[in-house]
Amino acid sequence: MIRKMLSFTLLIMFSALMVHATEEEGPKLKFEKDRHDYGTVYLDELPDTQLEIEFTNEGNKPLILNNVRACCGTRVTQWPREPIMPGEKGTINVEFRLAPRPHRISRTVTVHSNSEGNPTSVFRITGQVEARD
């Protein structure tokens, strides 16, 4: 009986240690949404192309953005240079121009940070520009 109780106790302690060991510690960048989809937009009504990309530090240590880059004519106008504390939010501002012709919108904003397990995060901007029939 004592042997069974001891085995059961050791099993419980081992399980608790395994759960604690698999929990990630550190900062964690989480975008409020993983992409901005313009959907279909028309040449005669091109939308504003200034975006605020919101994110949260869902980790338990300060999040530091090391670098923020955008592709294809997209310009990063502002990003936090100071650490984002656990539970706090931050904003990355970007702007770009849509060419006045039918085309697919496909842009990315890449964030390099100290985020635990995922130091490179990508935010996508998508959509389609079309002429009205």
matplotlib code that plots the C-alpha trace (Angstrom):
import matplotlib.pyplot as plt

x = [0.0, 2.8, 4.6, 1.5, 1.1, 4.7, 4.5, 1.4, 3.0, 6.1, 3.9, 2.0, 5.3, 6.8, 3.7, 3.7, 7.4, 6.8, 3.9, 6.0, 9.0, 6.9, 5.5, 7.3, 8.8, 9.9, 8.3, 5.7, 4.6, 1.0, -0.6, -4.2, -5.0, -2.5, -3.3, -5.1, -7.3, -8.6, -10.7, -11.7, -11.2, -11.9, -9.7, -12.2, -12.3, -8.7, -8.6, -6.4, -3.1, -1.9, -2.3, -1.7, -0.6, -1.5, 0.2, 0.4, 3.2, 1.5, 4.7, 6.0, 9.1, 9.6, 9.3, 12.0, 11.5, 15.0, 14.0, 10.8, 11.0, 8.4, 8.6, 7.7, 7.4, 5.8, 7.3, 7.4, 6.8, 6.8, 7.5, 8.2, 11.8, 11.2, 10.4, 6.8, 6.0, 4.0, 0.3, 1.0, 0.1, 2.2, 1.6, 3.5, 2.5, 3.0, 2.0, 2.2, 0.7, -1.6, -0.9, -3.9, -4.2, -5.7, -3.3, -3.1, -2.2, 0.5, 2.7, 4.5, 5.8, 8.5, 9.2, 12.4, 12.2, 13.2, 9.8, 10.3, 10.1, 9.3, 11.8, 10.6, 6.9, 5.3, 2.2, 0.5, -1.4, -3.6, -6.4, -7.2, -7.5, -9.9, -11.6, -15.3, -17.3]
y = [0.0, 2.4, 1.5, 2.4, 5.7, 6.5, 5.6, 7.7, 10.7, 10.5, 10.3, 13.4, 15.3, 14.2, 15.3, 18.7, 19.2, 18.2, 20.7, 23.4, 22.6, 22.9, 26.3, 28.9, 31.7, 35.0, 37.6, 36.6, 38.9, 38.3, 40.4, 41.4, 39.9, 38.1, 40.0, 43.0, 41.9, 44.8, 42.3, 43.7, 47.4, 49.4, 51.8, 54.6, 54.1, 53.2, 53.0, 54.8, 52.8, 53.8, 51.0, 50.6, 47.1, 46.3, 43.7, 42.5, 41.1, 37.9, 36.7, 37.2, 39.3, 42.6, 42.3, 44.2, 44.8, 44.7, 45.6, 46.1, 45.9, 46.1, 44.9, 46.2, 50.0, 49.7, 52.1, 51.6, 55.0, 54.2, 51.3, 51.1, 51.3, 50.9, 47.5, 46.4, 45.1, 41.8, 42.4, 45.7, 46.6, 48.3, 49.7, 49.6, 52.2, 51.5, 53.3, 52.4, 53.4, 51.3, 51.5, 52.8, 49.6, 46.1, 44.0, 41.8, 43.4, 41.3, 43.0, 41.9, 43.5, 41.5, 42.0, 40.8, 40.6, 38.7, 36.8, 33.4, 30.6, 32.9, 35.7, 36.6, 37.4, 38.3, 40.4, 40.2, 42.8, 41.3, 42.2, 42.8, 46.0, 45.8, 48.0, 48.4, 46.6]
z = [0.0, 0.9, -2.3, -4.3, -2.5, -3.0, -6.7, -7.1, -5.3, -7.5, -10.6, -9.6, -8.9, -12.2, -14.1, -12.4, -13.3, -16.9, -17.2, -15.7, -17.9, -21.1, -20.3, -22.2, -20.2, -21.7, -24.0, -26.6, -29.5, -30.6, -33.3, -32.7, -36.1, -38.3, -41.5, -42.9, -45.9, -48.0, -50.0, -53.4, -53.9, -57.1, -58.9, -58.5, -54.7, -53.6, -49.8, -47.3, -47.1, -43.7, -41.2, -37.5, -36.7, -33.1, -31.0, -27.4, -25.3, -24.1, -22.3, -18.8, -19.6, -21.5, -25.3, -27.4, -31.1, -32.6, -36.2, -38.2, -42.0, -44.8, -48.4, -51.8, -51.3, -47.9, -45.4, -41.6, -40.2, -36.5, -34.2, -30.4, -29.5, -25.8, -24.2, -24.2, -20.7, -20.2, -21.0, -22.6, -26.2, -29.0, -32.4, -35.7, -38.3, -42.0, -45.2, -48.8, -52.2, -54.3, -58.0, -60.0, -62.0, -61.4, -59.3, -56.3, -53.0, -51.3, -48.7, -45.6, -42.5, -40.7, -37.0, -35.4, -31.6, -28.6, -28.7, -27.1, -29.7, -32.6, -32.9, -36.5, -36.9, -40.2, -40.7, -44.1, -46.1, -48.8, -51.3, -54.9, -56.9, -59.8, -62.4, -62.2, -65.0]

ax = plt.figure().add_subplot(projection="3d")
ax.plot(x, y, z, "-o")
ax.set_aspect("equal")
plt.show()
